[in-house]
Amino acid sequence: MAKYKDVIDLYDDRGKLIESNVPLEAISPLRNGAIKRIASMTARTVAVNLAGIEKSLKTGAMGGDSCVIKGKEIDVPLVANADKLAKKIKEMVQVTDKDDTIVKVKSDGKQLVVVVPEERLRAGIEYTTGFTATAAAVTHAIIEEFKVPMFKANMVKGAVWGRYPQSLNFMGSNLKSILEVPQNNEGAGFALRNIMSNHVVSLVNRNAMQGVALSALYEQMGAFEMGDAVGPFERGHLLALAYEGLNANNMVYDMVKKSGKTGTVGTVVEDLMERAIDDEVIKVKETLKSGYKVYTTDDLPKWNAYAAAGMVAAVMVNVGAARAAQGVPSTVLYYNDILEHETGLPSADYGRAMGTCVGMSFFSHSIYGGGGPGLFHGNHVVTKHAKGVLIPAVTAANCLDGGTQTFSAEATSGLLKTVFGDLREFSQPLQVVGEEAKKIKKDVA
């Protein structure tokens, strides 16, 4: 029996109905198999840059910038022998012949995608198994295939693993995981929140609706991991995931479509207010002498979900018009400011999204200007405070950027698109999660 009475209709990124009357719990990371699969594949999937390894070995340049080891160069044709290497890597990584290991050659041998079998992760407790098992297999495959002598084998290790363990992370590695090393996480449960917005932009091929969905899934899975979505707080996180992330009731799509041509942040606020009133999420508490109406709600978590959906729509409308992601913190800030003045109610994430974006404006392009919005994530010292709903809006902006950013997704995360772009769990999360919810809705109800 369903824990919550909430029922939603799920739509895709084109406003097409996937399934109606879906119990809220059917999109929970605890119940939805597709969400579990996304989490699993995020940990198990690794991109291998064979062309990069070949160049590192040939030049002796490895382990990060300004690090070159002369006299031990190795000239071996890795790209030309990608199929042979892929076979050896699969034999080493797989547990059984019929398990879920995947090793695919990409870009005419320049890259490989490796999906480590689930059994390897179940045999331990760290999510780094996907990276370490792949790195070890690639290292051994190259040494074996090309009979690298003992006193040059360490060069292969350096080209594959990077400077690690001398560095905290895998600095200069020619392998790429979606996840960061645990040492870079802010605390318990932050692993899935520590995924750069640009990574998501690349994974969804700049589709803003899909980008919002994938970012929201990562953020809300993180909420479950860190203990935020337990007990009385669980429903609020699921509602935010549904309405902001998974386009429940087609709300985000409709609001963007309505204001897309001539609208502004203000018209999105007006649209959201009308929907919230019509859906009886909010109501007038009192009318002051000036005529100003103060609103109240009997369902604060649902109002928060509506506010978060409006925030994403406002970002898509405003940043979409400018085609410049730099405006995302100010758009989030002033959308929420207008919403609070209009209603007298808390804005998205109960004010935390607005407050966080004061700092994000400073750190993304003000007198500090340390990096563009694409470099931010839910683990960042500035943006970690707004849990669940802010980073999806940041990702929407980065998807819609028209090439204004120095730190673009293509510059920081291009390999992820090349290698993981055809994996549906990453490129079409709205569809895969919706289809799974459709399958299990009777079991949940």
Buried (B, 14 or more C-beta within 10 A) or exposed (E): EBBBEBBBBBBBBEBEEBBEEBBBBBBBBEBBEBBBBBBBBBBBBBBBBBBBBBBBBBBBBBBBEEBEBEEEBBEBEBBEBBEEBBBBBBEBBBBEEEBBBBBBBBBEBBBBBBBBBBEBBEEEEEBBBBBBBBBBBBBBBBBEBBEBEEEEBEBBBBBBBBBBEEBEEBBBBBBBBBBBBEEEBBEEBBBBBBBBBBBBBBBBBBBBBBBBBBBBBBBBBBBBBBEBBEEEEBBBBBBBBBBBBBBBBBBBBBBBBBBEEEBEBBBBBBBBBEBBEEEEBBEEEEEEEEEEBEBBBEBBBBBBBBBBBBBBBBBBBBBBBBEBBBBBBBBBBBBBBBBBEBBBBBBBBBBBBBBBBEBBBBBBBEEEEEBBBBBBBBBBEBBBBBBBBBBBBBBBBBBBBEEEBEBBBBEBBEBBBBBBBEBEBBBBBBBBBBBBBBBBBEEBE
